[in-house]
Amino acid sequence: MSAAYTAGDWTDFGVAVASAAAALVGFLFIALSINLRQILAAPNLPGRAGLTLILLGTPLVSSLLLLVPGQGRVALGLELLITGLAIGGGQLGLDLRNQLSEQETRVTWLVGRIGPAAVNTGCLAIAGGTLLGQVGGGLYWLVPSVLVAIICGLLNVWVLMVEILR
């Protein structure tokens, strides 16, 4: 069977992602603790902080699911599919409740908020679905999910730690 459909071939990836995501969640909490007053004073920043936590937590959860020893392909596929759909739905709900700031347009809102969440959780759900069907890429869909989460999460942490003070 191809590496795309064998979780055991992905353990090093899972360990690296879990470690990186946990460290980035730690940086987020440092940013929140340093700038909590400024974040709470801005109408859209508490929501952005919450969404960043979800964005960075998603690869942490998915990599931990990947690392469960002896877990079968079907179980992992279902877990990834359900996790992607549940977290994606939750993020979309939060995004729709958060109001646009004065600096945001509808396009920047879609690209900056909806886009990363959709790619992150959409690719996670696709990974689960294609793992179940053993066609269409399988666990290789975790790569864009994780990359988008980490890159966009880092950008959001930067805003919450540094740019907020400008």
Backbone hydrogen bonds, N-H to C=O, Kabsch-Sander energy under -0.5 kcal/mol:
donor,donor_aa,acceptor,acceptor_aa,energy
5,Y,2,S,-1.8
6,T,3,A,-1.1
7,A,5,Y,-0.5
9,D,6,T,-1.5
10,W,7,A,-2.2
11,T,8,G,-0.9
14,G,10,W,-2.6
15,V,11,T,-2.5
16,A,12,D,-2.4
17,V,13,F,-2.7
18,A,14,G,-2.6
19,S,15,V,-2.2
20,A,16,A,-2.5
21,A,17,V,-3.0
22,A,18,A,-2.1
23,A,19,S,-2.0
24,L,20,A,-2.3
25,V,21,A,-2.2
26,G,22,A,-1.7
27,F,23,A,-1.9
28,L,24,L,-2.1
29,F,25,V,-2.1
30,I,26,G,-1.8
31,A,27,F,-2.5
32,L,28,L,-2.6
33,S,29,F,-2.3
34,I,30,I,-2.4
35,N,31,A,-2.2
39,I,35,N,-2.5
40,L,36,L,-2.7
41,A,37,R,-1.3
42,A,38,Q,-1.0
42,A,39,I,-0.6
48,R,44,N,-1.8
49,A,45,L,-2.6
50,G,46,P,-2.2
51,L,47,G,-2.6
52,T,48,R,-2.1
53,L,49,A,-2.0
54,I,50,G,-2.0
55,L,51,L,-2.8
56,L,52,T,-2.7
57,G,53,L,-2.0
58,T,54,I,-1.8
60,L,56,L,-0.8
61,V,57,G,-2.6
62,S,58,T,-2.8
63,S,59,P,-2.3
64,L,60,L,-1.8
65,L,61,V,-2.3
66,L,62,S,-1.9
67,L,63,S,-1.2
68,V,65,L,-1.1
71,Q,68,V,-1.3
76,L,72,G,-2.3
77,G,73,R,-2.7
78,L,74,V,-2.5
79,E,75,A,-2.4
80,L,76,L,-2.7
81,L,77,G,-2.5
82,I,78,L,-2.8
83,T,79,E,-2.5
84,G,80,L,-2.6
85,L,81,L,-2.2
86,A,82,I,-2.8
87,I,83,T,-2.7
88,G,84,G,-2.1
89,G,85,L,-2.4
90,G,86,A,-2.2
91,Q,87,I,-2.8
92,L,88,G,-2.5
93,G,89,G,-2.2
94,L,90,G,-2.2
95,D,91,Q,-2.9
96,L,92,L,-2.4
97,R,93,G,-1.3
98,N,94,L,-1.7
104,E,101,S,-1.0
109,W,105,T,-2.2
110,L,106,R,-2.2
111,V,107,V,-2.9
112,G,108,T,-2.9
113,R,109,W,-2.2
114,I,109,W,-1.6
115,G,110,L,-3.2
117,A,113,R,-1.2
118,A,114,I,-2.8
119,V,115,G,-2.6
120,N,116,P,-2.8
121,T,117,A,-2.5
122,G,118,A,-2.1
123,C,119,V,-2.4
124,L,120,N,-1.2
125,A,121,T,-2.5
126,I,122,G,-2.5
127,A,123,C,-2.4
128,G,124,L,-2.0
129,G,125,A,-2.6
130,T,126,I,-3.1
131,L,127,A,-1.8
132,L,128,G,-2.1
133,G,129,G,-2.1
134,Q,130,T,-1.1
135,V,130,T,-1.3
139,L,4,A,-3.2
140,Y,137,G,-2.1
141,W,138,G,-1.7
142,L,139,L,-1.9
143,V,140,Y,-1.0
145,S,141,W,-1.2
146,V,142,L,-2.8
147,L,143,V,-2.6
148,V,144,P,-2.4
149,A,145,S,-1.9
150,I,146,V,-2.7
151,I,147,L,-2.7
152,C,148,V,-2.5
153,G,149,A,-2.1
154,L,150,I,-2.5
155,L,151,I,-2.1
156,N,152,C,-2.3
157,V,153,G,-2.5
158,W,154,L,-2.4
159,V,155,L,-2.2
160,L,156,N,-2.6
161,M,157,V,-1.8
162,V,158,W,-3.2
163,E,158,W,-1.4
164,I,159,V,-1.8
165,L,162,V,-1.6
166,R,163,E,-1.6
